[in-house]
Amino acid sequence: MSPFHFSRLHKEPLLLTPGPLTTALATRKAMLRDIGSRDDSFTAINQSIRQRLLIIAGAEKGYTCVPLQGCGTFAVEAMLSTLVPRTKSCVLVLVNGIYGRRMAEILDRIGRPYLTYETEETSPPNTVDINQILIARKDITHVAMVHCETTTGLLNPVETIARIVVSQKRSLLLDSISAFGALPIDVRTIPFTAMAVSANKCLESVPGLSFVLCNQDTLKKMEHNAHTLSLDLYAQWSAMEKDGQWRFTPPTHAVLALEQALDIFDSSGGQLARLTRYRKNCSTLMEGFQQLGFTPLLPTTLQAPIIITFLLPPISLPNFCFSEFYAHMREHGYILYPGRLTKMNSFRVGCIGNINQTDIIATIETARYVLYRMGAKVPTIS
Ligand SMILES: *Cc1c(COP(=O)(O)O)cnc(C)c1O
């Protein structure tokens, strides 16, 4: 067995991680330009990006897109801080992983009442339960949930829950950070009040820029509600509506990169094409890594084509050491992602980013070689 064919020695390493992730060279090159934050062309780019994200979500009517300096968590925190009223509110947070728990943590910090509905990391929430909780607890005003829980790769039943939330006349606050751009999200089928998204996941741009897509009438009522100055969505939005300017220094290079990433997104076939590519990445990875002895955490019915969690050790190598495997994969130019399960040993491999079948096959073959060198009994390439 020779790894040389697949080694990325003279190339940049491939990030098989859920953000920052592998971006197109053109996206990175778009950043090689300094641009004034008050330049008309920069203002035009901002407005166009905001509009393009609304179009991806089918939310051109009645919704606005508010950009924020910072990673995805900043957008989630801004969404919760601005849109959950200081009084007479209570948020039901659906938790089955780190990101659901983080929303509860944010609400705790900002002192907004909430309760959590928690399921195992391998279980989506029971939609019948959610309906009953909303009937029983009239004090609940909002439901907050994660679309694809990146902790595991689990796809939550966001469409069904959105319908329940609306029929019970509550508001849905959605963290779609790891799904937006790949999984279908249309406000006409998933009626969210607000949704947090990020530039550096399925839109395949660089980190440092995130957004909240928000019902405009709801946002208009939220002046002075946020306890935080820099994460006040209302203030960010009203300043931007006034003269197209960001309130504070914008991440100009990240904005330029996202504009380019969105051009690539559109010219390569948009959301559906991206989903198709990620699905193919996911199924190839799943099959290849299973052949090498790794067991996936989730059944395929719950698996989103975003990131896969594999349990450790693999059956091919009972005394497996992940940090050794990681280091060897890294040497060959493949960056894996450690696991974050509370109860089991695991690691993760991302399906998203500017990566395709060839990259995935190279990843599998490199893993085959590395495992073999570590003493595993793995099937050789046929
Ligand atoms: C990546 C991600 C976030 C944001 O994480 P940051 O580290 O702040 O970028 C939030 N929610 C989900 C589901 C994510 O995958």
The ligand as an SDF file (V2000), in Angstrom:
LIG
                    3D

 15 15  0  0  0  0  0  0  0  0999 V2000
  -20.8240   26.2840   13.9580 C   0  0  0  0  0  0  0  0  0  0  0  0
  -22.1170   26.3440   14.6540 C   0  0  0  0  0  0  0  0  0  0  0  0
  -22.4760   27.4300   15.4880 C   0  0  0  0  0  0  0  0  0  0  0  0
  -21.5680   28.6000   15.7110 C   0  0  0  0  0  0  0  0  0  0  0  0
  -20.3560   28.2490   16.2080 O   0  0  0  0  0  0  0  0  0  0  0  0
  -19.1810   29.3160   16.1650 P   0  0  0  0  0  0  0  0  0  0  0  0
  -18.0480   28.5810   16.7620 O   0  0  0  0  0  0  0  0  0  0  0  0
  -19.6320   30.4770   16.9360 O   0  0  0  0  0  0  0  0  0  0  0  0
  -19.0070   29.6620   14.7170 O   0  0  0  0  0  0  0  0  0  0  0  0
  -23.7230   27.4470   16.0510 C   0  0  0  0  0  0  0  0  0  0  0  0
  -24.5840   26.4350   15.8530 N   0  0  0  0  0  0  0  0  0  0  0  0
  -24.2910   25.3780   15.0890 C   0  0  0  0  0  0  0  0  0  0  0  0
  -25.3090   24.3140   14.9110 C   0  0  0  0  0  0  0  0  0  0  0  0
  -23.0480   25.2980   14.4770 C   0  0  0  0  0  0  0  0  0  0  0  0
  -22.7420   24.2400   13.7030 O   0  0  0  0  0  0  0  0  0  0  0  0
  1  2  1  0
  2  3  1  0
  2 14  2  0
  3  4  1  0
  3 10  2  0
  4  5  1  0
  5  6  1  0
  6  7  2  0
  6  8  1  0
  6  9  1  0
 10 11  1  0
 11 12  2  0
 12 13  1  0
 12 14  1  0
 14 15  1  0
M  END
$$$$
